[in-house]
C-alpha cells in the first residue's frame, strides 16, 4: 500500500483526535494481536496476526475507531 503525499494538507481544516477515555490528545503506536483458528487460516495452522493501532499516551486507552477490524492494517 502506497503512502499518500499529505504535505499539502491544511491541518487547520482537520479535527484533532482525542482519547475517548481521558480526552488526551497524543497517541503512541502499539500492537493488538488476533488469533486466527486453524479452520480459518489459509495455511491450516493457528496463526497470530499483529495489527498496528494507536493508544493514548496519557492513559493507554485505544479508541474504538482504531479497533474496527475493517480499518486495521497489519
FILUMGU-949378 format. One record per residue (C-alpha): y, x, z. Coordinates in steps of 0.2 Angstrom, whole numbers, plus 2048, in hexadecimal, padded with zeros to 3 digits. Example, Ala and Ser with C-alpha at 12.3 -4.5 7.8 and 13.67 -1.06 7.14 Angstrom:
BEGIN
7EA83E827
7FB844824
// end
This chain:
BEGIN
800800800
8118077FB
81F808807
82E7FF801
83F808800
84980080D
85880C80D
864800806
8607F2812
86F7EC81C
8687EB82E
8777E1834
86F7D282A
85F7D4833
85A7CD844
8557DA852
8437D6858
8417D486B
8327D4876
82C7C287A
8287C788C
8367D1892
8437D0884
8427E3881
8487E9871
83E7FA86E
82C7FB869
81F808867
81080885B
7FF806862
7EE80085D
7E47F085F
7D17F285C
7C67E4854
7B47E4855
7AB7DD845
7997D8847
78B7DF83D
7897CE834
79B7CE82E
79D7E182A
79C7E7818
7907F581D
7857EA828
7897F4838
7957EF847
7A67F6843
7B57F984D
7C57F7843
7D67FE849
7E67F4845
7F77FB848
8037F0852
8137F285C
8147F186F
8247EF879
829800881
8307F7891
8217EC896
8137F0889
8127DE882
80D7DB870
8167CD868
80B7BF861
8127C2850
80C7D4850
7FA7CE854
7F87C1846
7E97C883D
7EF7C482C
7FE7CF82E
7F57DE836
7F37EE82B
7E77FB831
// end
